[in-house]
Amino acid sequence: PFSDVGKSDYFYQPILWAYENGITSGVDATHFGPNDTCTRGQIVTFLWRTAGKPEPNMKQCPFTDVAKSDYFYQPILWAYENGITSGVDATHFGPNQTCTRAQIVTFLYRMYN
């Protein structure tokens, strides 16, 4: 569904899988942005969607930079309460900060271990 993802690209099948399973969408209707960076909020949302969008038990977010109206609000609550991630400090999650490869691998490890 994306003009910037070709069938010969190594990431073609993973992107198609993620798109078809509602884990992610494009940056617009016709572009995925395969070389764009991701934010901490986006990555946690991908993980939450992969887990089936479980309802977090927490109702109060400990982070002042995450609002109830943010698309990543429930994913961050879920990831925090399940020990997948914490904030960049005690009161900030940093949802718009670039997510490093090390952070992503750590999130995955904590999610599956």
N, C-alpha and C positions, 0 to 999 in steps of 0.2 A: 503493500500500500504506500510505500515511500519512494520518491524519485531519487533520493540520495543513498539508497541501499540496493545494491545489485545482487543477483543470484550467485555471482561468483565471489562475493565478499564472505570472509570467514564468519562474520557475525550475522549473515542473512537469516539462517535458521533460528538462532537465539532471539533475534529481534522479532521475527515472525511469531515465535512461540509466546514471547512476552506480550506482544500486541494482541494476539488471539485470545490469550488468557486474562486480559484486563490488568496486567501488571504495570504496563506503561502504554503511553500513546506517543504520538509525535510532538515535535515542537510546534507544528502547525498541521493542517490537514494533509499535506503532501510531503513533509520532511520529518525525518527522525532526528537528525543531528548526531550521527554516530561518532563524530569526533569532538562533540561538545563535552564540557566537564559537567559533573553532577554535584548537587549540593547535599549536605547532610540530611536535609528534609526530604529530598527526592529519594535518596538511597534507603532511608528508613521506611518510606512509603512503599517502595518496591518490595522490600522484605515483608512488610505487613500484608500487602496484597498477595504475595506468594504464599503466606501462611493462611490465607483464606479470610482476611479482614476480621480477625477476632476482636470482639468487643473488649476494650481494656476495663479492668476493674476499677482503676483509679478514675476519679472524677475531677480532681484538682491537679493542674499541671504545676510542677515545681519551678518552671522556667518562665521568666518574665518576658522573654522574646518569642513566646509561642502563644498565640491567641486562639480562642475556641473557633474562630471563623477561618483559621488557616487549614488548608487541605491536609496538612501533615499533623494536625493536632492529635487525632486518635492514634495514628501510627507511632508518634513519639511517646505518648502515654504507654502504649502497648510495649514498645521496645524498652522503655525505661523500667517498667515494672517487671519485665522478664529478664532484666540484667543484660540485655543485648548492647545497650549503650547508656552512657550517662551524658551529662552536659560538658561543655568546654570549661565550665566552672560550676560552682554550686547553684547559681541562679540563672545561667544562660545555656541554652542548647546550641546556639549557633546554626539555626536551620538554613541560613543562606550562605554559609561558609562552604567553600569547596571541600568535598569529601576526598580524602587521600586514599590511595590504594591500600595503605596499611589500615586505615579506619574501616574500609569496606571488608577486608579480609578478617579483621577483628570482629566486626558485626556478624559475619557469616559463621565464624568459629563459635561465637557465643550463642548464636541462634541454634546451632546444630549440636552443641556439646553441653 
